Amino acid sequence: MALISQINFASLETEMRPFFKNPVILDTGPLVFLLIGLCDPSKKNARDIWQGHTQEELELLLKLIKPFKSIIITPQTLAECTNLLNQNTTSSKYQFLLTQIINPLREFGEIYVEKNIILDYVEFSRFGSTDISIVECSKKMNSLIITEDSNLTRFCHSNTLPCINFNELRPSTWN
């Protein structure tokens, strides 16, 4: 936990505080990491939980999302999540993980963004349906986005949407 202590949580909390009364929106990367970190007992004592993410970083993510009213995902994010798990695990591990993540997923809120709203974004061809659904969701709900996607982060910041890139907080990416 020594490296995480180097993060200025007071400054980060000040930045996030206006959004605490609203749900937080998780993009695919943080969602997959959170679900595996919470649900896969074989990873509880492992240094690497998911694609380089550590237990220490799971604690950081949990600390970040704890003050929020709830967690929101979009159907597109859920689809990307299950596709990513399917691509990066064996068939039996994939089935096991899906059975483990069902209950936590039931606890999350879901916002549906109509297809035509997504398609009307000029940026659709650059970002795709998942990122655009997250952007639209953030606009509707004035909610903070937590992502690991630097392109989405830049887009949000240039459009004054609240967004934190979790990779910028992860000690394993500071090198």
Secondary structure as the mmCIF struct_conf table of DSSP 4:
data_model
#
loop_
_struct_conf.conf_type_id
_struct_conf.id
_struct_conf.beg_label_comp_id
_struct_conf.beg_label_asym_id
_struct_conf.beg_label_seq_id
_struct_conf.end_label_comp_id
_struct_conf.end_label_asym_id
_struct_conf.end_label_seq_id
TURN_TY1_P TURN_TY1_P1 ALA A 2 LEU A 3
HELX_RH_3T_P HELX_RH_3T_P1 ILE A 4 GLN A 6
BEND BEND1 ILE A 7 ILE A 7
HELX_RH_AL_P HELX_RH_AL_P1 PHE A 9 MET A 16
HELX_RH_3T_P HELX_RH_3T_P2 ARG A 17 PHE A 19
TURN_TY1_P TURN_TY1_P2 PHE A 20 LYS A 21
BEND BEND2 ASN A 22 ASN A 22
HELX_LH_PP_P HELX_LH_PP_P1 PRO A 23 PRO A 23
STRN STRN1 VAL A 24 LEU A 26
HELX_RH_AL_P HELX_RH_AL_P2 THR A 28 CYS A 39
HELX_RH_3T_P HELX_RH_3T_P3 PRO A 41 LYS A 43
TURN_TY1_P TURN_TY1_P3 LYS A 44 ASN A 45
BEND BEND3 ARG A 47 ARG A 47
STRN STRN2 ASP A 48 TRP A 50
TURN_TY1_P TURN_TY1_P4 GLN A 51 GLY A 52
STRN STRN3 HIS A 53 THR A 54
HELX_RH_AL_P HELX_RH_AL_P3 GLN A 55 ILE A 65
TURN_TY1_P TURN_TY1_P5 LYS A 66 PRO A 67
BEND BEND4 PHE A 68 LYS A 69
STRN STRN4 ILE A 71 ILE A 73
HELX_RH_AL_P HELX_RH_AL_P4 PRO A 75 GLN A 87
TURN_TY1_P TURN_TY1_P6 ASN A 88 ASN A 88
BEND BEND5 THR A 89 THR A 89
HELX_RH_AL_P HELX_RH_AL_P5 SER A 91 GLU A 107
BEND BEND6 PHE A 108 PHE A 108
STRN STRN5 GLY A 109 GLU A 110
HELX_RH_AL_P HELX_RH_AL_P6 LYS A 115 LEU A 119
TURN_TY1_P TURN_TY1_P7 ASP A 120 ASP A 120
TURN_TY1_P TURN_TY1_P8 VAL A 122 GLU A 123
HELX_RH_AL_P HELX_RH_AL_P7 PHE A 124 MET A 141
TURN_TY1_P TURN_TY1_P9 ASN A 142 ASN A 142
STRN STRN6 ILE A 145 THR A 147
BEND BEND7 GLU A 148 GLU A 148
HELX_RH_AL_P HELX_RH_AL_P8 SER A 150 SER A 158
TURN_TY1_P TURN_TY1_P10 ASN A 159 THR A 160
STRN STRN7 CYS A 163 ASN A 165
HELX_RH_3T_P HELX_RH_3T_P4 PHE A 166 GLU A 168
TURN_TY1_P TURN_TY1_P11 LEU A 169 LEU A 169
HELX_RH_3T_P HELX_RH_3T_P5 PRO A 171 THR A 173
#
